[in-house]
Amino acid sequence: MRIDLKDYKSINPIIKMVTGHDLFGQIKGVTTDSREAIDGDLYIALEGSVNDGHSYLEEVDALNVAAVLINKNKGSSNLKAQKIEVTDTKKTLGDISKEWRRKFDIPVIGITGSNGKTSTKDLLYHVLKKKYNVHLTRGNYNTSIGLPLTMLEINDSHEISIVEMGANQVGDIEYLCALAKPTHGLITNVSSAHLEGFGNIDNIIKTKGALFEALKNGVSFVNYADDKVKNAHKLGKKITYGLNEICDFPADIHHDEDGSIILTIDSQEIHTQSQNLSFAKNIIAVASIAITLGIKWNHFQERILSYQPPKGRCEVSKYDKITVIDDTYNSNLESCSAAIDYLKAFSGKGRKIVVLGDMLELGKASEEQHIALGYKCSSSNLDAIFTLGENAFFIKKSITGIQKNHHFEVRQDLIDSLKLELKDNDTILFKGSRGMKMEKIIEGVFEK
């Protein structure tokens, strides 16, 4: 990870305040990746479970970095770059980020949740950027390392910041809020995604709920369609939304003649070009924030119609006469069930087929969750199902009533089978956790 500092003249005093070191040269960028380091950077050596950034000090030194931030007694004495020794480089990165954030008096919108964080962030950015100069989290820079780097990208030209917050264990969101100091926040939903790092759903609720806890003097946008989110809000101002009449932004979902979703949000009719229910729910959440921040409804409608979802997030493509739904970015029980419902909503006489890979990071709940997904498939009037991976075998095992139910352990075998199976007018959904790289199956089947 690497970021350029637009307002780089302000960084040296902050580094001195945090570390106690005067800097000899001007820092113009910050990186934690030795492969991305360039002249004038501060290279931060992080100790990870697989790699230790201190192993690459000589490499970054040859690239003329201005300074290296290292843990005490870990650096070579032969470096040309200035050495800044601290007790914990990861904590120091966070402290630098926290002080940088204090420079800016702008709304900072924190977004977390089990599903839909990135999709909601991207849609909100698309809506707001027409009126405001918006800073947002790049890609998935939403961790205890990525978020501090994200905050360092804020500069004086920005009017609003949108910060995505991810969590892998209890306490993560509380820590990220301490750095980002959000003024507004939204929890998309709370589910059993990523159970492996939390142990149980109560710990997930507690962890995600830390965003609302950090907003005692701010504004929480509360999804009234999710009881876990609703109950997580205890203090401070709240603005409510959801498929519920008793909220600030009540919404209803219906369909146009072509099957595309039409939303009524706070008595305003919003047309979409999508049949994706998950996308519709994102629109409701984004409306509550955007309208609160001064976006007009006609402008909101225009931005919704011009939005193109990123690759791998319910992206619909045509390959000859076969319709492909690429939802390969990630997967858990809730998002996969929603994707299957999206597939079912497609009109046409062709077959409905799903290709599912392992749902990862579920810990002890993995078998149970994959079996539950099998039950979902069984009740969804699917014509065929193909599964890939060790855990996905439990999907196959629990399916009833679907004659074409095939399981594979090797990706190429699945690709070869699909090439023989697919025919004109089929609609096929691809879904799996990021580590399964399900997009490679689409490439193998359809791209020449």
C-alpha positions as CSV (number, residue, x, y, z in Angstrom):
1,M,0.0,0.0,0.0
2,R,1.3,3.5,-0.9
3,I,-0.2,7.0,-0.9
4,D,1.0,10.3,-2.2
5,L,0.7,13.2,0.2
6,K,-0.9,16.2,-1.6
7,D,-0.3,18.5,1.4
8,Y,3.0,17.0,2.2
9,K,4.5,20.0,3.9
10,S,2.2,19.4,6.9
11,I,3.4,15.8,7.5
12,N,6.9,16.3,9.0
13,P,5.7,18.3,12.0
14,I,3.1,15.5,12.7
15,I,5.7,12.8,12.5
16,K,7.9,14.7,14.9
17,M,5.1,15.2,17.3
18,V,4.2,11.5,17.3
19,T,7.7,10.0,17.3
20,G,9.9,12.7,18.8
21,H,12.2,12.7,15.8
22,D,13.2,15.7,13.7
23,L,13.2,14.7,10.0
24,F,16.2,15.6,7.8
25,G,14.3,15.4,4.5
26,Q,10.7,16.2,3.4
27,I,8.3,13.2,3.4
28,K,6.2,13.3,0.2
29,G,4.6,9.8,0.4
30,V,4.0,6.9,2.7
31,T,4.2,3.2,1.9
32,T,4.1,-0.1,3.7
33,D,5.0,-2.0,0.6
34,S,8.7,-2.1,-0.3
35,R,7.8,-2.8,-4.0
36,E,6.0,0.5,-4.2
37,A,8.5,2.7,-2.4
38,I,9.9,5.8,-4.3
39,D,12.2,8.7,-3.7
40,G,11.0,10.9,-0.9
41,D,8.8,8.3,0.8
42,L,8.4,7.3,4.4
43,Y,8.7,3.5,4.4
44,I,6.9,1.9,7.4
45,A,8.2,-1.6,8.2
46,L,5.4,-3.7,9.5
47,E,5.8,-7.1,11.2
48,G,3.2,-9.5,9.8
49,S,2.5,-13.2,10.4
50,V,4.0,-14.0,7.0
51,N,6.3,-11.1,6.1
52,D,8.4,-8.7,8.1
53,G,8.8,-5.3,6.5
54,H,12.2,-5.0,8.2
55,S,13.6,-7.6,5.8
56,Y,13.3,-5.1,2.9
57,L,15.1,-2.1,4.4
58,E,18.1,-2.3,2.2
59,E,15.9,-2.6,-0.9
60,V,13.9,0.6,-0.1
61,D,17.1,2.3,0.9
62,A,18.4,1.8,-2.6
63,L,15.3,3.6,-3.9
64,N,16.2,6.8,-2.0
65,V,13.3,6.8,0.5
66,A,13.5,9.8,2.8
67,A,13.1,7.8,6.0
68,V,12.2,4.4,7.4
69,L,10.0,3.9,10.4
70,I,11.2,0.8,12.2
71,N,10.8,-1.1,15.5
72,K,13.6,-0.6,17.9
73,N,16.7,-2.7,17.3
74,K,15.4,-3.9,14.0
75,G,17.3,-1.7,11.5
76,S,20.7,-1.9,9.9
77,S,23.3,0.8,10.8
78,N,24.3,1.0,7.1
79,L,21.2,2.7,5.8
80,K,21.4,6.0,4.0
81,A,17.8,6.8,4.8
82,Q,17.0,8.4,8.2
83,K,15.9,5.8,10.7
84,I,13.0,6.6,13.0
85,E,12.9,4.0,15.7
86,V,9.6,3.3,17.6
87,T,8.2,0.6,19.9
88,D,5.4,-0.4,17.5
89,T,5.3,0.7,13.8
90,K,1.7,-0.3,13.3
91,K,0.6,1.8,16.3
92,T,2.7,4.7,15.2
93,L,1.1,4.6,11.7
94,G,-2.3,4.8,13.4
95,D,-1.1,7.7,15.6
96,I,0.2,9.7,12.6
97,S,-3.1,9.1,10.9
98,K,-5.1,10.2,13.9
99,E,-3.2,13.5,14.1
100,W,-3.5,14.1,10.4
101,R,-7.3,13.6,10.7
102,R,-7.5,16.4,13.3
103,K,-6.4,18.9,10.7
104,F,-9.7,18.7,8.8
105,D,-13.1,19.9,9.9
106,I,-15.2,18.1,7.4
107,P,-18.0,15.4,7.6
108,V,-16.4,11.9,7.8
109,I,-18.9,9.2,7.0
110,G,-18.0,5.8,8.5
111,I,-19.5,2.7,6.8
112,T,-19.3,-0.8,8.2
113,G,-21.5,-3.9,8.2
114,S,-21.4,-7.6,7.3
115,N,-22.4,-7.2,3.7
116,G,-22.6,-4.3,1.3
117,K,-19.9,-2.0,2.8
118,T,-18.0,-1.4,-0.5
119,S,-21.1,-1.3,-2.7
120,T,-22.8,1.3,-0.4
121,K,-19.6,3.3,-0.2
122,D,-19.1,3.4,-4.0
123,L,-22.8,4.3,-4.6
124,L,-22.7,7.1,-2.0
125,Y,-19.5,8.5,-3.6
126,H,-21.1,8.4,-7.0
127,V,-24.1,10.3,-5.7
128,L,-22.2,12.9,-3.7
129,K,-19.3,13.6,-6.0
130,K,-21.4,15.7,-8.4
131,K,-21.9,18.3,-5.7
132,Y,-18.9,17.8,-3.4
133,N,-15.2,17.1,-3.6
134,V,-15.3,13.7,-1.9
135,H,-12.5,11.7,-0.4
136,L,-13.1,8.0,-0.1
137,T,-11.5,4.7,0.8
138,R,-9.6,3.3,-2.2
139,G,-10.4,-0.4,-3.0
140,N,-10.5,-2.3,0.3
141,Y,-8.2,-0.1,2.3
142,N,-10.5,-0.6,5.3
143,T,-8.2,-2.4,7.8
144,S,-6.0,-1.3,10.7
145,I,-3.3,-0.7,8.1
146,G,-5.3,0.4,5.1
147,L,-7.6,2.9,6.9
148,P,-4.7,5.0,8.4
149,L,-3.2,5.3,4.9
150,T,-6.7,6.2,3.6
151,M,-6.9,9.1,6.1
152,L,-3.5,10.4,5.0
153,E,-5.0,11.0,1.6
154,I,-7.4,13.7,2.9
155,N,-6.3,17.2,1.8
156,D,-7.6,20.7,2.0
157,S,-9.7,20.4,-1.2
158,H,-11.9,17.7,0.2
159,E,-15.4,18.6,1.5
160,I,-16.6,15.2,2.6
161,S,-14.8,11.9,3.4
162,I,-16.3,8.4,3.1
163,V,-14.4,5.8,5.1
164,E,-15.1,2.1,4.8
165,M,-14.4,0.1,8.0
166,G,-13.7,-3.6,7.9
167,A,-13.4,-5.9,10.9
168,N,-11.9,-9.4,11.4
169,Q,-12.0,-9.5,15.2
170,V,-13.5,-7.9,18.3
171,G,-12.3,-4.3,18.8
172,D,-11.4,-3.6,15.2
173,I,-14.2,-1.0,14.5
174,E,-13.6,0.7,17.9
175,Y,-9.9,1.2,16.9
176,L,-10.7,2.5,13.4
177,C,-13.2,5.0,14.8
178,A,-10.5,6.3,17.2
179,L,-8.4,7.1,14.1
180,A,-11.0,8.3,11.7
181,K,-13.2,10.2,14.2
182,P,-16.4,9.8,12.1
183,T,-19.1,12.5,12.3
184,H,-21.7,10.3,10.6
185,G,-22.0,6.5,10.4
186,L,-24.0,3.7,8.8
187,I,-24.0,0.0,9.6
188,T,-25.4,-1.7,6.5
189,N,-26.5,-4.9,8.3
190,V,-25.2,-7.5,10.8
191,S,-25.0,-11.2,9.9
192,S,-22.8,-14.3,10.4
193,A,-20.2,-13.3,7.8
194,H,-16.6,-13.8,8.8
195,L,-17.6,-15.7,12.0
196,E,-14.1,-17.2,12.1
197,G,-12.5,-14.2,13.8
198,F,-15.4,-13.4,16.1
199,G,-16.6,-16.8,17.5
200,N,-20.3,-15.8,17.7
201,I,-22.9,-13.4,16.3
202,D,-23.0,-11.4,19.6
203,N,-19.4,-10.4,19.2
204,I,-20.1,-9.3,15.6
205,I,-23.0,-7.1,16.8
206,K,-20.7,-5.6,19.5
207,T,-17.9,-5.0,17.1
208,K,-20.0,-3.4,14.3
209,G,-22.0,-1.4,16.9
210,A,-18.8,0.4,18.0
211,L,-19.4,2.7,15.1
212,F,-22.7,4.0,16.6
213,E,-20.9,4.2,20.0
214,A,-18.4,6.6,18.5
215,L,-21.2,8.9,17.2
216,K,-22.6,10.1,20.5
217,N,-22.1,13.6,19.2
218,G,-22.6,12.7,15.6
219,V,-25.3,11.2,13.4
220,S,-26.1,7.5,13.0
221,F,-28.0,6.3,10.0
222,V,-29.9,3.3,11.3
223,N,-31.3,0.5,9.2
224,Y,-34.7,-0.3,10.7
225,A,-35.1,-3.3,8.5
226,D,-32.3,-5.0,10.5
227,D,-33.2,-5.6,14.2
228,K,-29.5,-6.2,15.1
229,V,-28.6,-2.8,13.7
230,K,-31.6,-1.1,15.2
231,N,-30.8,-2.4,18.6
232,A,-27.1,-1.4,18.3
233,H,-28.0,2.3,18.5
234,K,-28.1,3.5,22.0
235,L,-27.0,7.2,22.2
236,G,-26.9,10.2,19.9
237,K,-28.9,11.5,17.0
238,K,-30.2,8.9,14.6
239,I,-31.8,9.1,11.1
240,T,-33.7,5.9,10.3
241,Y,-34.4,4.2,7.0
242,G,-35.7,0.9,5.7
243,L,-38.7,-1.1,4.5
244,N,-40.7,0.1,7.4
245,E,-43.3,2.8,7.6
246,I,-42.1,4.1,11.0
247,C,-38.8,5.7,10.1
248,D,-37.4,8.9,8.7
249,F,-36.9,7.4,5.2
250,P,-39.6,4.8,4.7
251,A,-39.2,2.8,1.6
252,D,-41.2,0.4,-0.6
253,I,-40.1,-1.8,-3.5
254,H,-42.1,-2.6,-6.6
255,H,-41.3,-3.4,-10.2
256,D,-41.6,-1.8,-13.6
257,E,-43.0,-3.8,-16.6
258,D,-39.5,-5.0,-17.6
259,G,-38.8,-6.3,-14.1
260,S,-36.5,-3.4,-13.0
261,I,-37.0,-2.2,-9.5
262,I,-38.8,1.1,-8.6
263,L,-38.4,2.4,-5.1
264,T,-40.6,4.8,-3.2
265,I,-38.4,6.5,-0.6
266,D,-40.0,9.1,1.6
267,S,-42.8,9.5,-1.0
268,Q,-40.3,10.0,-3.8
269,E,-40.3,7.5,-6.7
270,I,-36.8,6.4,-7.7
271,H,-36.4,4.3,-10.9
272,T,-33.5,1.9,-11.3
273,Q,-32.2,-0.1,-14.2
274,S,-31.6,-3.1,-11.9
275,Q,-33.5,-6.2,-10.7
276,N,-31.1,-6.7,-7.8
277,L,-32.8,-6.4,-4.4
278,S,-29.4,-5.9,-2.6
279,F,-28.7,-2.9,-4.9
280,A,-32.2,-1.5,-4.0
281,K,-31.4,-1.8,-0.3
282,N,-28.1,0.1,-0.9
283,I,-30.1,2.8,-2.7
284,I,-32.3,3.3,0.4
285,A,-29.3,3.6,2.7
286,V,-27.5,6.0,0.4
287,A,-30.7,8.1,0.0
288,S,-30.9,8.7,3.8
289,I,-27.3,10.0,3.9
290,A,-27.3,11.9,0.6
291,I,-30.6,13.8,1.2
292,T,-29.5,14.6,4.7
293,L,-26.3,16.1,3.3
294,G,-28.2,18.4,0.9
295,I,-28.6,16.3,-2.3
296,K,-31.8,17.1,-4.1
297,W,-34.1,14.2,-5.1
298,N,-34.0,15.0,-8.8
299,H,-30.2,14.9,-8.6
300,F,-30.3,11.7,-6.6
301,Q,-32.5,10.0,-9.3
302,E,-30.1,11.1,-12.1
303,R,-27.1,9.7,-10.2
304,I,-28.8,6.3,-9.6
305,L,-29.6,5.9,-13.3
306,S,-26.0,6.7,-14.3
307,Y,-24.4,4.3,-11.8
308,Q,-22.5,1.3,-13.1
309,P,-21.7,-1.4,-10.5
310,P,-18.1,-2.5,-10.2
311,K,-16.9,-5.7,-11.7
312,G,-17.8,-8.8,-9.8
313,R,-20.7,-7.2,-7.9
314,C,-23.9,-8.6,-9.6
315,E,-22.5,-7.5,-13.0
316,V,-24.7,-8.8,-15.8
317,S,-23.1,-9.7,-19.2
318,K,-24.2,-11.4,-22.3
319,Y,-22.1,-14.1,-24.0
320,D,-23.9,-14.9,-27.2
321,K,-27.3,-16.0,-26.0
322,I,-26.2,-16.8,-22.4
323,T,-26.8,-14.3,-19.6
324,V,-24.0,-14.3,-16.9
325,I,-24.4,-12.8,-13.4
326,D,-20.9,-12.1,-12.1
327,D,-21.2,-11.8,-8.3
328,T,-17.8,-13.2,-7.6
329,Y,-16.3,-10.5,-5.4
330,N,-17.1,-12.3,-2.1
331,S,-19.7,-14.5,-0.5
332,N,-21.5,-15.5,2.7
333,L,-24.9,-17.0,3.4
334,E,-26.9,-13.8,3.3
335,S,-25.3,-12.3,0.2
336,C,-25.4,-15.6,-1.6
337,S,-29.1,-16.0,-0.8
338,A,-29.8,-12.5,-2.1
339,A,-27.9,-13.3,-5.3
340,I,-30.0,-16.4,-5.9
341,D,-33.1,-14.3,-5.4
342,Y,-31.7,-11.9,-8.0
343,L,-31.2,-14.8,-10.4
344,K,-34.8,-15.9,-9.8
345,A,-36.1,-12.4,-10.7
346,F,-34.7,-12.7,-14.3
347,S,-37.5,-13.2,-16.8
348,G,-37.2,-15.6,-19.8
349,K,-37.8,-19.2,-20.8
350,G,-34.2,-20.4,-20.3
351,R,-32.8,-22.3,-17.4
352,K,-31.6,-20.8,-14.1
353,I,-28.2,-22.2,-13.1
354,V,-25.9,-21.4,-10.2
355,V,-22.1,-22.0,-9.8
356,L,-21.1,-21.7,-6.1
357,G,-17.7,-21.8,-4.5
358,D,-16.7,-22.1,-0.8
359,M,-17.8,-19.4,1.6
360,L,-14.7,-18.8,3.6
361,E,-13.8,-17.4,7.1
362,L,-16.8,-19.0,8.8
363,G,-14.9,-21.0,11.4
364,K,-16.8,-23.7,13.2
365,A,-20.1,-22.6,11.5
366,S,-18.8,-23.4,8.0
367,E,-20.6,-26.8,7.6
368,E,-23.9,-25.5,9.0
369,Q,-23.8,-22.4,6.8
370,H,-23.1,-24.4,3.6
371,I,-25.9,-26.8,4.4
372,A,-28.2,-23.9,4.9
373,L,-27.2,-22.6,1.5
374,G,-28.0,-26.0,0.1
375,Y,-31.5,-25.7,1.5
376,K,-31.9,-22.3,0.0
377,C,-30.9,-23.7,-3.4
378,S,-33.4,-26.6,-3.0
379,S,-36.3,-24.1,-2.5
380,S,-35.4,-21.8,-5.4
381,N,-36.6,-23.6,-8.5
382,L,-33.1,-23.9,-10.0
383,D,-32.4,-26.1,-13.0
384,A,-28.8,-27.0,-12.2
385,I,-26.2,-26.3,-9.6
386,F,-22.4,-26.7,-9.8
387,T,-20.2,-26.4,-6.7
388,L,-16.5,-26.0,-6.2
389,G,-14.3,-26.5,-3.1
390,E,-14.0,-28.6,0.0
391,N,-16.7,-26.6,2.0
392,A,-19.1,-26.3,-1.0
393,F,-19.5,-30.1,-0.9
394,F,-21.9,-29.6,2.0
395,I,-24.1,-27.5,-0.4
396,K,-24.3,-30.4,-2.8
397,K,-24.9,-32.9,0.0
398,S,-27.9,-31.0,1.4
399,I,-29.6,-30.2,-1.9
400,T,-32.9,-32.0,-2.8
401,G,-35.0,-31.9,-5.9
402,I,-32.4,-30.6,-8.3
403,Q,-31.4,-33.4,-10.7
404,K,-28.3,-31.7,-12.1
405,N,-26.3,-31.3,-8.9
406,H,-22.5,-31.5,-9.6
407,H,-19.6,-31.0,-7.3
408,F,-15.9,-30.4,-8.3
409,E,-12.6,-30.1,-6.4
410,V,-10.6,-28.9,-9.4
411,R,-11.5,-25.6,-11.2
412,Q,-10.6,-26.8,-14.7
413,D,-12.9,-29.8,-14.3
414,L,-15.8,-27.5,-13.5
415,I,-14.9,-25.3,-16.5
416,D,-14.9,-28.3,-18.8
417,S,-18.3,-29.5,-17.5
418,L,-19.9,-26.1,-17.9
419,K,-18.8,-25.8,-21.5
420,L,-20.7,-29.0,-22.2
421,E,-23.7,-28.1,-20.2
422,L,-24.6,-24.5,-21.1
423,K,-26.9,-23.7,-24.0
424,D,-28.8,-20.7,-25.4
425,N,-31.1,-18.7,-23.2
426,D,-29.5,-20.0,-19.9
427,T,-29.0,-17.5,-17.1
428,I,-26.1,-18.5,-14.8
429,L,-25.0,-17.0,-11.5
430,F,-21.3,-17.2,-10.3
431,K,-20.7,-16.7,-6.6
432,G,-18.0,-17.5,-4.1
433,S,-15.6,-16.0,-1.5
434,R,-12.7,-13.9,-2.8
435,G,-10.2,-16.6,-2.1
436,M,-12.0,-19.0,-4.5
437,K,-11.4,-16.7,-7.5
438,M,-14.7,-17.7,-9.2
439,E,-14.1,-15.0,-11.9
440,K,-11.5,-17.4,-13.4
441,I,-14.3,-19.9,-14.1
442,I,-16.2,-17.2,-16.1
443,E,-13.0,-16.5,-18.0
444,G,-12.3,-20.1,-18.6
445,V,-15.8,-20.8,-19.9
446,F,-16.6,-17.7,-22.0
447,E,-13.4,-15.8,-22.9
448,K,-11.5,-17.1,-25.9
